[in-house]
Amino acid sequence: MINEFNTALWQVAEWTGGVLLCGSRNKEIHSITTDSRELGKDSLFVPIVGERFDGHQFIDGLVRSGGITAFLTMNDKHDKIARAYGAGAVLCDDTLKAYGRIASRHRLSVNVKVVGITGTNGKTTTKELLWAILSRKYSALRNEKNYNNEIGVPYTLLGLKEGHKWAVIEMGMNHEGEIARLSEIAKPDMAVITNVGEGHLEFLGTVENVANAKSEIMNSMKPGSLIVLNRDSQCFDILRKKTSEAGLKVKTFGLSDSADVKPDSYSLSSDFIWYNYNNKEFTVSLYGIHNIYNALAAMAAALELGVEANIIQEAFKEFKNIDMRSQVVYRDYTVINDTYNSNPLSAGYALKSLIEIFSGKRKIAVLSDMKELGGSSENYHRELGNLAVSLGIDVLLTWGEMAENIALGAKEGGMKNGDALHFKTKSGLIDHARKILRPDDVILVKGSRSMKMEEIVEAIIH
């Protein structure tokens, strides 16, 4: 992960709050990297300490080879190797935090506005939608891939250049305090919280704590800045109270009448979502009710940023979604590939969308574990099975240690044993699915990222 980056070593020391151990104060830095395998011209190396590796172990080799001009370090023992080979070295308290400080100062050095986006679900799609809109009118930057953490956000911000007008920055988390640190780095001029749901409860405990953690995005926003909130979200009252305490302006979106930005009407199909707002029609090649919310969030933010409705319409028409997020695959039967991740909120949306869009067809749900739900995990899985029955899912196939509770919940809700089946192996589920699939069936496949449910999709479409 390398960025072009033009500065001097003394400024690196100043920005990080570190001490220049050795090297000329005016030594020029023209790139910055956290990856020892990706080195640019006159590169500053930032060694990151991770769960499986410590970037400090690469410093000696990089200095000896002449691959880097300077480096950050949390250990003053690297002073000797730096002096021996004429490299610059900056001692700092925490290289990860120092990387964020450099990115934050760089973000402030260019004339750019930042929109921060967080939420339990929909962050990436909302980010991609808003970036697609802004890019039609301005030069805009956004996180690529899943670069939404304490390495990815600084990396993205370090890509800002003169001429960029907006940066759309997705912020992810699974622990308290993480969004606060990302907000401090990015300093959003505007923010969007897509929703609050049962995500990362293993670390956060309650949905209320999730709301408080998501609200940390407000910590580094200036009073009077705007935040866009989902009016239909759980814990909206907590989010609203936090905005008042921070002195922020609020614009809400949603399907309820109390939302500021709400569609006059909407419809869902297997190939697109459609809604009418202020007598204008908006169509996006996205699947599911959850994407109505994502589109409304992006539109609400864009309208506040002065983007005209016709530009939003054009951006939506040309939008292409990211792999494994509610992709529809057609064979003799229809497969909904929603395997990127899963939690109670997103799984509920997936089931509801299946029922609303595919009336008159047999509907099969293939579901796996929802991770990081802590002590309430079994209950959430059982509730999902019960929801599948109440909505009218015809067949439920599950795989995964916790997913057995989905099948149990479905049976408790009245689904016949032969229609609610749990499998000990993924291959066993695949074999059964292949046997029972009929032309015109619709099959939803969903589970947490670690369950690799895309393997089931691949097996049944080929």
C-alpha positions as CSV (number, residue, x, y, z in Angstrom):
1,M,0.0,0.0,0.0
2,I,2.0,2.9,-1.3
3,N,1.2,6.6,-1.9
4,E,3.0,9.4,-3.6
5,F,3.8,11.8,-0.9
6,N,6.0,14.9,-1.1
7,T,7.4,16.3,2.2
8,A,10.5,16.6,4.2
9,L,11.7,14.4,7.1
10,W,11.4,17.2,9.7
11,Q,7.8,17.6,8.8
12,V,7.2,13.9,9.2
13,A,8.6,14.1,12.7
14,E,6.5,17.2,13.5
15,W,3.3,15.6,12.2
16,T,3.7,12.4,14.0
17,G,4.7,14.0,17.3
18,G,7.9,12.0,17.0
19,V,11.6,12.5,17.5
20,L,14.1,12.7,14.6
21,L,16.7,10.1,15.6
22,C,18.9,10.6,12.6
23,G,18.9,11.8,9.0
24,S,18.9,15.3,7.5
25,R,16.0,17.4,8.5
26,N,15.5,18.4,4.9
27,K,15.7,14.9,3.5
28,E,13.0,14.6,0.8
29,I,10.2,12.0,1.1
30,H,8.3,11.3,-2.1
31,S,6.3,8.3,-1.2
32,I,4.9,6.5,1.9
33,T,4.2,2.8,2.4
34,T,3.2,0.3,5.0
35,D,4.1,-2.7,2.8
36,S,7.8,-3.7,2.7
37,R,7.1,-5.3,-0.7
38,E,5.8,-2.1,-2.3
39,L,8.4,0.7,-2.3
40,G,8.3,4.0,-4.2
41,K,10.8,6.7,-4.8
42,D,12.5,8.2,-1.7
43,S,10.1,6.1,0.4
44,L,9.1,6.5,4.0
45,F,8.4,3.1,5.5
46,V,5.8,2.8,8.3
47,P,6.1,-0.5,10.1
48,I,2.7,-1.7,11.4
49,V,2.5,-4.1,14.3
50,G,-0.3,-6.7,13.5
51,E,-1.6,-9.9,15.0
52,R,0.6,-12.1,12.9
53,F,3.6,-9.8,12.0
54,D,5.6,-6.8,13.1
55,G,6.7,-4.5,10.3
56,H,9.8,-3.5,12.4
57,Q,11.4,-6.8,11.4
58,F,11.8,-5.6,7.8
59,I,13.5,-2.3,8.7
60,D,17.1,-3.6,8.7
61,G,16.8,-5.4,5.3
62,L,15.1,-2.4,3.7
63,V,17.7,0.0,5.0
64,R,20.6,-2.2,3.9
65,S,19.2,-2.6,0.4
66,G,18.7,1.1,0.0
67,G,15.0,0.4,-0.7
68,I,13.8,3.2,1.7
69,T,14.9,6.7,2.5
70,A,13.5,6.9,6.0
71,F,11.3,5.0,8.4
72,L,9.2,5.3,11.5
73,T,10.0,3.2,14.5
74,M,8.8,2.5,18.0
75,N,12.2,1.2,19.0
76,D,15.3,3.5,19.2
77,K,17.6,0.5,18.6
78,H,17.1,1.1,14.9
79,D,19.1,4.3,15.3
80,K,22.3,2.4,14.6
81,I,21.3,0.8,11.3
82,A,19.9,4.1,10.1
83,R,23.1,6.0,10.8
84,A,25.3,3.3,9.2
85,Y,23.4,3.5,5.9
86,G,22.4,7.2,5.9
87,A,18.7,6.6,6.3
88,G,16.3,8.8,8.2
89,A,14.6,7.5,11.4
90,V,11.7,9.0,13.4
91,L,11.0,7.6,16.8
92,C,7.2,7.7,17.6
93,D,4.9,6.3,20.3
94,D,2.7,4.2,18.0
95,T,3.4,3.8,14.3
96,L,-0.2,3.0,13.4
97,K,-1.4,6.2,15.1
98,A,1.5,8.1,13.5
99,Y,0.4,6.9,10.1
100,G,-3.1,8.3,10.9
101,R,-1.6,11.6,12.0
102,I,0.4,12.0,8.8
103,A,-2.8,11.2,6.7
104,S,-4.8,13.7,8.8
105,R,-2.3,16.5,8.3
106,H,-2.2,15.7,4.6
107,R,-6.0,15.7,4.4
108,L,-6.0,19.2,5.9
109,S,-3.2,20.4,3.6
110,V,-5.4,20.0,0.4
111,N,-8.6,21.9,-0.3
112,V,-11.0,19.0,0.0
113,K,-14.2,18.2,1.8
114,V,-14.8,14.8,3.4
115,V,-18.0,12.8,3.8
116,G,-17.7,10.0,6.4
117,I,-19.9,7.0,6.1
118,T,-20.6,4.4,8.8
119,G,-23.4,2.0,9.8
120,T,-24.1,-1.6,10.6
121,N,-25.0,-2.4,7.0
122,G,-24.9,-0.6,3.6
123,K,-21.7,1.4,4.2
124,T,-19.9,0.2,1.0
125,T,-22.9,0.4,-1.3
126,T,-23.8,3.9,0.0
127,K,-20.2,5.0,-0.4
128,E,-20.0,3.7,-3.9
129,L,-23.4,5.3,-4.8
130,L,-22.4,8.7,-3.4
131,W,-19.0,8.6,-5.0
132,A,-20.6,7.8,-8.4
133,I,-22.9,10.8,-8.0
134,L,-20.1,13.2,-6.9
135,S,-17.7,12.0,-9.6
136,R,-20.1,13.2,-12.3
137,K,-19.7,16.8,-11.1
138,Y,-16.4,16.9,-9.2
139,S,-13.1,15.2,-8.9
140,A,-13.8,12.8,-6.0
141,L,-11.9,10.1,-4.1
142,R,-13.2,7.1,-2.1
143,N,-11.9,4.0,-0.3
144,E,-11.2,1.2,-2.7
145,K,-12.0,-2.5,-1.7
146,N,-12.5,-2.8,2.0
147,Y,-10.0,-0.1,3.0
148,N,-12.1,1.2,5.9
149,N,-10.0,0.6,8.9
150,E,-7.0,2.4,10.7
151,I,-4.7,1.4,7.8
152,G,-7.1,1.7,4.9
153,V,-8.6,5.1,5.8
154,P,-5.1,6.8,6.1
155,Y,-4.0,5.1,2.9
156,T,-7.1,6.5,1.1
157,L,-6.6,10.0,2.5
158,L,-2.9,10.0,1.5
159,G,-4.2,9.6,-2.1
160,L,-5.8,13.1,-2.0
161,K,-4.3,15.6,-4.5
162,E,-4.9,19.2,-5.4
163,G,-7.9,19.2,-7.6
164,H,-9.9,16.7,-5.6
165,K,-13.1,18.3,-4.4
166,W,-14.6,15.6,-2.3
167,A,-13.5,12.4,-0.5
168,V,-16.1,9.8,0.4
169,I,-14.6,7.8,3.3
170,E,-16.2,4.6,4.6
171,M,-15.4,3.8,8.2
172,G,-15.7,0.3,9.7
173,M,-15.4,-1.0,13.2
174,N,-16.0,-3.8,15.6
175,H,-14.8,-2.3,18.8
176,E,-15.7,0.8,20.8
177,G,-13.3,3.7,20.0
178,E,-12.4,2.7,16.4
179,I,-14.8,5.1,14.7
180,A,-13.6,7.9,17.0
181,R,-10.0,7.3,15.8
182,L,-11.1,7.2,12.2
183,S,-13.1,10.4,12.6
184,E,-10.1,12.1,14.2
185,I,-8.0,11.1,11.1
186,A,-10.6,12.0,8.4
187,K,-12.3,15.0,10.2
188,P,-15.6,14.7,8.2
189,D,-17.3,17.8,7.0
190,M,-20.5,15.7,6.5
191,A,-21.4,12.2,7.8
192,V,-23.9,9.5,7.0
193,I,-25.0,6.7,9.4
194,T,-26.7,4.2,7.2
195,N,-28.4,2.3,10.1
196,V,-27.8,0.6,13.5
197,G,-28.3,-3.1,14.0
198,E,-27.1,-6.2,15.7
199,G,-23.5,-6.2,14.5
200,H,-20.3,-7.0,16.5
201,L,-22.3,-7.7,19.7
202,E,-19.5,-10.1,20.7
203,F,-17.4,-7.0,21.4
204,L,-20.1,-4.3,22.0
205,G,-22.7,-6.2,24.0
206,T,-25.9,-4.4,23.0
207,V,-27.5,-2.6,20.0
208,E,-27.4,0.6,22.1
209,N,-23.7,0.3,22.4
210,V,-23.5,-0.2,18.7
211,A,-25.4,3.1,18.3
212,N,-23.0,4.8,20.6
213,A,-20.0,3.4,18.7
214,K,-21.4,4.5,15.3
215,S,-22.1,8.0,16.8
216,E,-18.3,8.4,17.4
217,I,-18.1,9.6,13.8
218,M,-19.5,12.9,15.1
219,N,-16.6,13.4,17.5
220,S,-14.4,15.3,15.1
221,M,-17.1,17.1,13.2
222,K,-17.4,20.9,13.6
223,P,-20.6,22.2,15.2
224,G,-23.0,23.2,12.4
225,S,-21.9,20.4,10.1
226,L,-24.5,18.1,8.6
227,I,-25.2,14.4,9.4
228,V,-27.5,12.2,7.4
229,L,-29.4,9.6,9.5
230,N,-31.7,6.7,8.8
231,R,-35.1,7.7,10.3
232,D,-36.2,4.1,10.4
233,S,-33.1,2.7,12.2
234,Q,-33.0,1.1,15.5
235,C,-31.7,3.5,18.2
236,F,-32.6,6.6,16.2
237,D,-33.3,8.4,19.5
238,I,-29.7,7.7,20.6
239,L,-28.3,9.0,17.3
240,R,-30.5,12.1,17.4
241,K,-29.5,12.9,21.0
242,K,-25.9,12.6,20.1
243,T,-26.3,15.0,17.2
244,S,-27.8,17.6,19.5
245,E,-24.9,17.2,21.9
246,A,-22.5,17.7,19.1
247,G,-24.4,20.7,17.7
248,L,-24.9,19.1,14.3
249,K,-27.6,19.7,11.7
250,V,-29.6,16.6,10.8
251,K,-31.2,15.4,7.5
252,T,-33.1,12.1,7.7
253,F,-34.0,9.5,5.1
254,G,-36.2,6.4,5.1
255,L,-39.5,5.0,4.2
256,S,-41.5,6.3,7.1
257,D,-43.5,9.5,6.8
258,S,-41.3,11.3,9.4
259,A,-38.2,11.1,7.2
260,D,-37.1,14.3,5.5
261,V,-36.1,12.4,2.3
262,K,-38.6,9.7,1.6
263,P,-39.9,8.2,-1.7
264,D,-43.5,9.0,-2.8
265,S,-43.6,5.4,-4.0
266,Y,-41.1,2.6,-4.7
267,S,-40.9,-0.8,-6.3
268,L,-38.5,-3.7,-6.3
269,S,-37.6,-6.2,-9.0
270,S,-34.9,-8.8,-9.5
271,D,-32.9,-6.4,-11.7
272,F,-33.4,-3.0,-10.2
273,I,-34.9,-0.8,-7.5
274,W,-37.1,2.1,-8.5
275,Y,-38.6,5.0,-6.5
276,N,-40.2,8.4,-7.1
277,Y,-39.1,11.4,-5.2
278,N,-40.4,15.0,-5.8
279,N,-42.0,13.8,-9.1
280,K,-38.7,12.5,-10.4
281,E,-38.0,8.8,-11.0
282,F,-34.8,7.1,-9.8
283,T,-33.7,3.7,-11.0
284,V,-30.6,1.8,-9.9
285,S,-29.4,-1.7,-10.9
286,L,-29.5,-3.0,-7.3
287,Y,-31.5,-5.7,-5.6
288,G,-33.5,-5.6,-2.4
289,I,-35.3,-3.3,0.0
290,H,-32.1,-2.5,1.8
291,N,-30.8,-0.8,-1.3
292,I,-33.7,1.6,-1.4
293,Y,-32.3,2.8,1.9
294,N,-28.8,3.0,0.5
295,A,-29.9,4.9,-2.5
296,L,-31.9,7.3,-0.4
297,A,-28.9,7.9,1.9
298,A,-26.6,8.7,-1.0
299,M,-29.3,10.9,-2.6
300,A,-30.0,12.8,0.6
301,A,-26.2,13.6,1.0
302,A,-25.8,14.5,-2.6
303,L,-28.7,16.9,-2.6
304,E,-27.3,18.6,0.5
305,L,-24.0,19.0,-1.4
306,G,-25.8,20.8,-4.1
307,V,-25.9,18.1,-6.7
308,E,-28.8,18.4,-9.1
309,A,-31.4,15.6,-9.3
310,N,-30.7,14.9,-13.0
311,I,-27.1,14.2,-12.2
312,I,-28.2,11.8,-9.4
313,Q,-30.5,10.1,-11.9
314,E,-27.7,9.7,-14.5
315,A,-25.3,8.3,-11.9
316,F,-27.8,5.8,-10.6
317,K,-28.6,4.6,-14.2
318,E,-25.0,3.7,-14.8
319,F,-24.2,2.2,-11.4
320,K,-22.7,-1.3,-11.1
321,N,-22.7,-3.0,-7.7
322,I,-19.8,-4.8,-6.0
323,D,-19.4,-8.6,-6.2
324,M,-21.3,-10.8,-3.7
325,R,-23.6,-8.0,-2.5
326,S,-27.1,-9.1,-3.6
327,Q,-26.1,-10.2,-7.1
328,V,-28.8,-11.9,-9.1
329,V,-27.6,-14.9,-11.3
330,Y,-30.0,-16.4,-13.8
331,R,-30.1,-20.1,-14.7
332,D,-33.2,-22.2,-15.1
333,Y,-33.6,-21.0,-11.6
334,T,-32.6,-17.7,-10.0
335,V,-29.8,-17.4,-7.5
336,I,-29.4,-14.4,-5.2
337,N,-25.7,-14.2,-4.3
338,D,-25.7,-12.3,-1.0
339,T,-22.6,-13.9,0.5
340,Y,-20.4,-10.9,1.4
341,N,-21.6,-10.9,5.0
342,S,-24.5,-11.4,7.3
343,N,-26.1,-10.2,10.5
344,P,-29.7,-10.2,11.8
345,L,-30.5,-6.9,10.1
346,S,-29.1,-7.7,6.7
347,A,-30.4,-11.3,6.8
348,G,-33.9,-10.0,7.6
349,Y,-33.8,-7.6,4.7
350,A,-32.6,-10.4,2.4
351,L,-35.6,-12.6,3.3
352,K,-38.1,-9.8,3.1
353,S,-36.8,-8.8,-0.4
354,L,-37.0,-12.5,-1.5
355,I,-40.7,-12.6,-0.6
356,E,-41.6,-9.2,-2.0
357,I,-39.9,-9.6,-5.3
358,F,-40.5,-13.2,-6.2
359,S,-44.2,-13.8,-5.5
360,G,-45.6,-16.9,-7.1
361,K,-42.2,-18.8,-7.1
362,R,-40.9,-21.4,-4.7
363,K,-38.4,-19.6,-2.5
364,I,-35.4,-21.4,-1.0
365,A,-33.1,-19.8,1.7
366,V,-29.6,-21.2,2.2
367,L,-28.3,-19.6,5.3
368,S,-25.1,-19.9,7.4
369,D,-23.7,-18.5,10.6
370,M,-23.9,-14.8,11.5
371,K,-20.7,-14.0,13.4
372,E,-19.8,-11.7,16.3
373,L,-23.2,-11.9,18.0
374,G,-21.8,-12.8,21.4
375,G,-24.0,-14.5,24.1
376,S,-27.2,-13.7,22.2
377,S,-26.0,-15.5,19.1
378,E,-28.2,-18.6,19.5
379,N,-31.3,-16.5,20.0
380,Y,-30.7,-14.3,17.0
381,H,-30.2,-17.4,14.8
382,R,-33.5,-18.9,16.1
383,E,-35.3,-15.6,15.5
384,L,-34.1,-15.6,11.9
385,G,-35.5,-19.1,11.4
386,N,-38.8,-18.0,12.9
387,L,-38.8,-14.9,10.6
388,A,-38.3,-17.1,7.6
389,V,-41.4,-19.1,8.4
390,S,-43.5,-16.0,9.2
391,L,-42.6,-14.4,5.9
392,G,-43.4,-17.5,3.9
393,I,-40.0,-19.0,2.9
394,D,-40.8,-22.5,1.4
395,V,-37.5,-24.3,2.0
396,L,-34.7,-23.6,4.4
397,L,-31.2,-25.2,4.2
398,T,-28.6,-24.3,6.8
399,W,-24.9,-25.1,7.4
400,G,-22.6,-23.9,10.2
401,E,-22.4,-24.5,13.9
402,M,-24.7,-21.6,14.9
403,A,-26.9,-21.9,11.8
404,E,-28.4,-25.1,13.2
405,N,-30.4,-22.8,15.4
406,I,-31.9,-21.1,12.3
407,A,-33.4,-24.5,11.2
408,L,-34.6,-25.2,14.8
409,G,-36.2,-21.8,14.9
410,A,-38.0,-22.5,11.6
411,K,-39.3,-25.8,12.9
412,E,-40.5,-24.1,16.1
413,G,-42.3,-21.6,13.9
414,G,-44.1,-24.4,12.1
415,M,-42.0,-25.3,9.0
416,K,-42.1,-29.0,8.2
417,N,-39.0,-31.0,9.1
418,G,-38.4,-31.9,5.5
419,D,-38.4,-28.3,4.5
420,A,-36.1,-27.1,7.2
421,L,-32.8,-29.0,7.0
422,H,-29.5,-28.5,8.6
423,F,-26.3,-30.0,7.1
424,K,-23.0,-30.9,8.9
425,T,-21.0,-30.2,5.7
426,K,-21.1,-27.6,3.0
427,S,-20.8,-30.4,0.4
428,G,-23.8,-32.2,1.8
429,L,-25.9,-29.0,1.5
430,I,-24.7,-28.5,-2.1
431,D,-25.6,-32.0,-3.1
432,H,-29.1,-31.7,-1.6
433,A,-29.7,-28.2,-3.1
434,R,-28.8,-29.6,-6.6
435,K,-31.3,-32.5,-6.1
436,I,-34.2,-30.3,-5.1
437,L,-33.8,-27.3,-7.4
438,R,-36.5,-26.9,-10.0
439,P,-36.9,-24.6,-12.9
440,D,-38.3,-21.2,-11.7
441,D,-37.1,-21.7,-8.1
442,V,-35.4,-18.7,-6.4
443,I,-32.6,-19.5,-4.0
444,L,-31.0,-17.0,-1.6
445,V,-27.5,-17.8,-0.3
446,K,-26.3,-15.8,2.6
447,G,-23.8,-16.0,5.5
448,S,-21.0,-14.2,7.3
449,R,-17.8,-13.6,5.3
450,S,-15.8,-16.3,7.1
451,M,-18.4,-19.0,6.1
452,K,-17.4,-18.6,2.4
453,M,-20.9,-19.2,1.1
454,E,-19.9,-18.1,-2.4
455,E,-18.6,-21.6,-2.7
456,I,-22.3,-22.8,-2.6
457,V,-23.2,-20.2,-5.2
458,E,-20.4,-21.4,-7.5
459,A,-21.5,-25.0,-7.1
460,I,-25.1,-24.5,-8.0
461,I,-24.7,-22.2,-10.9
462,H,-22.1,-24.3,-12.7
